[in-house]
Amino acid sequence: MSADTVVGRLFVEALNAGLARARAASRVPVGTAGPTAAARLPADPFATAVLVSFDAALPSALAPRDRRDAALQAAMRRRGRQIVTGALAAARQPARRPPLPEEPSELASAHESLVRTLLLECAALTVCDKKRFPAGTVPPADLVRELGRSTRTARHAPRAA
């Protein structure tokens, strides 16, 4: 194992621990309805690790011409966070209500598919890399399951002009 791998894992572990401490210290009430509720969900260590992995993997997953498009990469990262937030919300209350309506994507269908499949890949690899996550709001398997369900049921409408 290289020093870079160890440092990367240590960074993710430290980031997750810091987020867990910040969440415990703030104890801000979380909304349960409305369009801004998803933005106020507390941090989840596993979801954070998935998004860190997604951010690192995104440039190499893009076509060479898309790697130079900073606006596209930013939009794809925003979309990834929206999808993970929606999956967390659905995993937290699977029997209580139907999934939250999905926000429309600003991405073309091919980029939307790339975001969804890369998130699912990153979630699966994160589970394989580290089996335990401190103070998670949902079990990692539930988030992976919701990301998979989200990918299977996604309807890619053309983006708004």
Backbone hydrogen bonds in HBPLUS format (Angstrom, degrees):
<---DONOR---> <-ACCEPTOR-->    atom                        ^
c    i                          cat <-CA-CA->   ^        H-A-AA   ^      H-
h    n   atom  resd res      DA  || num        DHA   H-A  angle D-A-AA Bond
n    s   type  num  typ     dist DA aas  dist angle  dist       angle   num
A0006-VAL N   A0002-SER O   3.17 MM   4  6.51 163.2  2.20 150.9 154.7     1
A0007-VAL N   A0003-ALA O   2.86 MM   4  6.03 166.7  1.88 153.7 157.7     2
A0008-GLY N   A0004-ASP O   2.86 MM   4  5.94 157.2  1.92 143.7 150.4     3
A0009-ARG N   A0005-THR O   2.97 MM   4  6.19 162.3  2.00 150.2 154.5     4
A0010-LEU N   A0006-VAL O   2.86 MM   4  6.05 161.6  1.89 152.1 158.0     5
A0011-PHE N   A0007-VAL O   2.84 MM   4  6.02 153.4  1.91 147.8 155.1     6
A0012-VAL N   A0008-GLY O   3.06 MM   4  6.33 162.7  2.09 149.4 153.1     7
A0013-GLU N   A0009-ARG O   2.91 MM   4  6.14 163.2  1.94 153.2 158.1     8
A0014-ALA N   A0010-LEU O   2.87 MM   4  6.04 160.6  1.91 149.1 154.5     9
A0015-LEU N   A0011-PHE O   2.82 MM   4  6.01 157.8  1.87 151.7 158.5    10
A0016-ASN N   A0012-VAL O   2.90 MM   4  6.09 163.9  1.92 151.5 155.4    11
A0017-ALA N   A0013-GLU O   2.95 MM   4  6.15 159.7  1.99 148.2 154.0    12
A0018-GLY N   A0014-ALA O   2.92 MM   4  6.09 159.3  1.96 148.3 153.9    13
A0019-LEU N   A0015-LEU O   2.92 MM   4  6.16 158.0  1.97 151.3 157.4    14
A0020-ALA N   A0016-ASN O   2.93 MM   4  6.13 155.2  1.99 147.5 154.4    15
A0021-ARG N   A0017-ALA O   2.97 MM   4  6.24 155.9  2.03 147.6 153.9    16
A0022-ALA N   A0018-GLY O   2.91 MM   4  6.12 160.0  1.95 148.9 154.6    17
A0023-ARG N   A0019-LEU O   2.93 MM   4  6.08 157.1  1.98 146.7 152.8    18
A0024-ALA N   A0020-ALA O   3.00 MM   4  6.20 159.4  2.05 145.7 151.2    19
A0025-ALA N   A0021-ARG O   2.91 MM   4  6.10 151.3  1.99 148.2 156.1    20
A0026-SER N   A0022-ALA O   2.99 MM   4  6.10 152.5  2.07 147.2 153.7    21
A0027-ARG N   A0023-ARG O   3.13 MM   4  6.05 172.7  2.13 153.1 155.2    22
A0037-ALA N   A0034-GLY O   3.25 MM   3  5.54 156.6  2.30 108.5 115.5    23
A0039-ALA N   A0036-THR O   3.16 MM   3  5.35 127.0  2.46 100.9 113.9    24
A0040-ARG N   A0037-ALA O   3.03 MM   3  5.33 143.1  2.17 105.8 116.4    25
A0041-LEU N   A0038-ALA O   3.43 MM   3  5.47 170.9  2.44 106.1 107.7    26
A0048-THR N   A0044-ASP O   2.84 MM   4  6.01 159.7  1.88 161.7 168.3    27
A0049-ALA N   A0045-PRO O   2.97 MM   4  6.19 155.8  2.03 143.2 149.5    28
A0050-VAL N   A0046-PHE O   2.90 MM   4  6.21 153.4  1.97 151.7 159.4    29
A0051-LEU N   A0047-ALA O   2.94 MM   4  6.21 160.5  1.98 150.2 155.0    30
A0052-VAL N   A0048-THR O   2.91 MM   4  6.16 153.1  1.98 150.3 158.0    31
A0053-SER N   A0049-ALA O   3.01 MM   4  6.19 159.9  2.05 145.0 150.4    32
A0054-PHE N   A0050-VAL O   2.81 MM   4  6.05 153.6  1.88 147.4 155.8    33
A0055-ASP N   A0051-LEU O   2.86 MM   4  6.02 164.1  1.88 148.8 152.3    34
A0056-ALA N   A0052-VAL O   3.09 MM   4  6.31 153.7  2.16 143.6 150.5    35
A0057-ALA N   A0053-SER O   2.93 MM   4  6.11 150.0  2.02 147.7 156.1    36
A0058-LEU N   A0054-PHE O   2.90 MM   4  5.86 142.5  2.04 153.3 161.3    37
A0061-ALA N   A0057-ALA O   3.18 MM   4  6.33 133.2  2.41 149.1 162.1    38
A0061-ALA N   A0058-LEU O   2.97 MM   3  5.12 136.9  2.16 105.8 118.8    39
A0062-LEU N   A0059-PRO O   3.32 MM   3  5.42 149.5  2.42  99.9 108.3    40
A0066-ASP N   A0063-ALA O   2.88 MM   3  5.29 130.5  2.13 112.7 126.6    41
A0067-ARG N   A0063-ALA O   3.15 MM   4  6.44 132.2  2.39 151.8 165.1    42
A0067-ARG N   A0064-PRO O   3.27 MM   3  5.25 139.9  2.44  96.2 107.0    43
A0069-ASP N   A0066-ASP O   3.13 MM   3  5.14 160.1  2.17 104.5 110.7    44
A0073-GLN N   A0069-ASP O   3.09 MM   4  6.42 164.5  2.11 154.7 159.0    45
A0074-ALA N   A0070-ALA O   2.94 MM   4  6.13 155.8  2.00 147.1 153.8    46
A0075-ALA N   A0071-ALA O   2.97 MM   4  6.18 157.1  2.02 146.1 152.3    47
A0076-MET N   A0072-LEU O   2.87 MM   4  6.13 153.4  1.94 151.2 158.9    48
A0077-ARG N   A0073-GLN O   2.94 MM   4  6.16 151.1  2.02 145.5 153.2    49
A0078-ARG N   A0074-ALA O   2.92 MM   4  6.19 157.8  1.97 148.5 154.7    50
A0079-ARG N   A0075-ALA O   2.94 MM   4  6.12 160.3  1.98 145.5 151.0    51
A0080-GLY N   A0076-MET O   2.92 MM   4  6.09 153.1  1.99 141.7 149.2    52
A0081-ARG N   A0077-ARG O   3.05 MM   4  6.33 155.6  2.11 147.6 153.0    53
A0082-GLN N   A0078-ARG O   2.96 MM   4  6.30 153.9  2.03 149.2 157.0    54
A0083-ILE N   A0079-ARG O   2.94 MM   4  6.19 161.7  1.97 154.4 158.6    55
A0084-VAL N   A0080-GLY O   3.00 MM   4  6.22 165.0  2.02 150.7 154.6    56
A0085-THR N   A0081-ARG O   2.91 MM   4  5.98 161.0  1.95 147.4 153.2    57
A0086-GLY N   A0082-GLN O   2.96 MM   4  6.16 159.0  2.00 148.1 153.7    58
A0087-ALA N   A0083-ILE O   2.89 MM   4  6.13 155.1  1.96 148.4 155.7    59
A0088-LEU N   A0084-VAL O   2.86 MM   4  6.08 156.2  1.91 151.8 157.9    60
A0089-ALA N   A0085-THR O   3.04 MM   4  6.27 162.3  2.07 148.1 152.6    61
A0090-ALA N   A0086-GLY O   2.99 MM   4  6.22 159.1  2.04 147.4 153.0    62
A0091-ALA N   A0087-ALA O   2.89 MM   4  6.03 154.2  1.96 146.5 153.8    63
A0092-ARG N   A0088-LEU O   2.97 MM   4  6.12 141.8  2.12 147.3 156.8    64
A0111-HIS N   A0108-ALA O   3.07 MM   3  5.39 118.5  2.47 105.6 120.2    65
A0112-GLU N   A0108-ALA O   2.89 MM   4  6.14 157.6  1.94 158.8 166.3    66
A0113-SER N   A0109-SER O   2.94 MM   4  6.15 162.2  1.98 151.5 155.6    67
A0114-LEU N   A0110-ALA O   3.04 MM   4  6.23 151.2  2.13 138.0 146.0    68
A0115-VAL N   A0111-HIS O   2.96 MM   4  6.21 160.2  2.00 150.2 154.4    69
A0116-ARG N   A0112-GLU O   3.06 MM   4  6.33 168.8  2.08 154.6 156.9    70
A0117-THR N   A0113-SER O   2.96 MM   4  6.11 171.4  1.96 155.1 157.7    71
A0118-LEU N   A0114-LEU O   2.90 MM   4  5.86 158.0  1.95 148.4 155.2    72
A0119-LEU N   A0115-VAL O   2.93 MM   4  6.05 155.7  1.99 148.6 155.3    73
A0120-LEU N   A0116-ARG O   3.10 MM   4  6.32 161.6  2.13 146.9 151.5    74
A0121-GLU N   A0117-THR O   2.93 MM   4  6.12 157.8  1.98 145.8 152.1    75
A0122-CYS N   A0118-LEU O   2.84 MM   4  6.02 162.2  1.87 149.7 154.6    76
A0123-ALA N   A0119-LEU O   2.86 MM   4  6.07 154.8  1.92 149.8 156.9    77
A0124-ALA N   A0120-LEU O   3.00 MM   4  6.22 163.8  2.03 149.5 153.4    78
A0125-LEU N   A0121-GLU O   2.92 MM   4  6.13 164.6  1.94 153.6 158.2    79
A0126-THR N   A0122-CYS O   2.87 MM   4  5.92 148.9  1.96 142.3 151.0    80
A0127-VAL N   A0123-ALA O   3.04 MM   4  6.29 154.5  2.11 147.5 153.5    81
A0128-CYS N   A0124-ALA O   3.05 MM   4  6.35 155.0  2.12 144.9 151.9    82
A0129-ASP N   A0125-LEU O   2.87 MM   4  6.07 147.8  1.98 144.9 153.7    83
A0130-LYS N   A0126-THR O   3.08 MM   4  6.15 160.3  2.12 150.0 153.7    84
A0142-ASP N   A0139-PRO O   2.91 MM   3  5.40 129.4  2.17 112.9 126.0    85
A0143-LEU N   A0139-PRO O   3.35 MM   4  6.83 152.1  2.43 151.5 159.3    86
A0144-VAL N   A0140-PRO O   2.97 MM   4  6.29 164.3  2.00 158.4 162.8    87
A0145-ARG N   A0141-ALA O   2.87 MM   4  6.02 158.7  1.92 144.9 151.2    88
A0146-GLU N   A0142-ASP O   2.94 MM   4  6.17 156.9  1.99 145.6 151.3    89
A0147-LEU N   A0143-LEU O   2.88 MM   4  6.12 156.9  1.94 151.8 158.2    90
A0148-GLY N   A0144-VAL O   2.94 MM   4  6.18 156.8  1.99 150.0 156.4    91
A0149-ARG N   A0145-ARG O   2.90 MM   4  6.17 158.0  1.95 148.1 154.4    92
A0150-SER N   A0146-GLU O   2.82 MM   4  5.94 159.0  1.86 146.8 152.9    93
A0151-THR N   A0147-LEU O   2.95 MM   4  6.15 150.3  2.04 142.5 150.2    94
A0152-ARG N   A0148-GLY O   2.90 MM   4  6.17 159.6  1.94 151.4 157.0    95
A0153-THR N   A0149-ARG O   2.97 MM   4  6.09 154.6  2.03 151.1 157.3    96
